[in-house]
Amino acid sequence: MTRLQAELDRLYRHEASSNGRALVLEVVQPVGWDALSLAWQGVQADLELPAPAIAVSGVDAIQLWFSVEAPVDAAQAHAFLDGLRARFLADVPPARVRTWPANALARVPALQATGNWSAFVSPDLITVFSDTPWLDIEPGDEGQATLLRPLRSIAPKAFADAIARLREHAQDAPAPAPTREEPKDAGDDPRAFLLRVMNDERVDMALRIEAAKALLPGWTPPTCR
């Protein structure tokens, strides 16, 4: 058995049951590491968990690989990963976040259909892959094993405590503020307000278009000279 195989078995070996020991939180580019770094730091500082491995998918995303000492079922895995997403990635569009229990041995490192490689990456080098989350050459087994060697699995009690803290945070989180633009002063002239909305580049484009449509019936085309 190679050193890399031994490290993968130690951290992520898939048990014979349907439960597993590898959990993955993935963010699709272009927001990748800028967003995911908050989760990587947060699980260590806020939840007091071991640092997860960082990986590039070989296709379009950057990933965090969590290892648990004892296999967990799908419900526990999703409770943990969904909690991380809500706490640390709330500002990332849901379509750009993927969470899944995984059999790590089949995916990292591995040659992808794109012709590029997925690979584990060190924290000080991950920014190099922000725009290109892949390796175009096969990563070396020794280098990958060296990256995995310092990592530790999450103990069962620490995992359960983390899920409980994530649930508490979700319950205490304030309701999101309404996104619809409203007049600051109820006595404002409606046309003046619509003009402000239409011309404000900070307002969502869809709302600016609606404001322009509302103004259209009263619009007078400029006179040609």
ABEGO torsion letter per residue (X at the ends): XBAAAAAAAAAABBBABABBABBBBBBBOAAEAAAAAAAAAAAAAAAGBBBBBBBBAGBABBBBBBBBABBBBAAAAAAAAAAAAAAAAAABBAAABBBBBBBAAAAOBBBBAAGBBBBBBBAAAAAAAAABBBBABBBBAAAAAAAAAABBBBBAAAAAAAAAAAAAAAAABBBBBBABBBBABAABBAAAAAAAAAABAABBAAAAAAAAAAAAAABBBBBBX
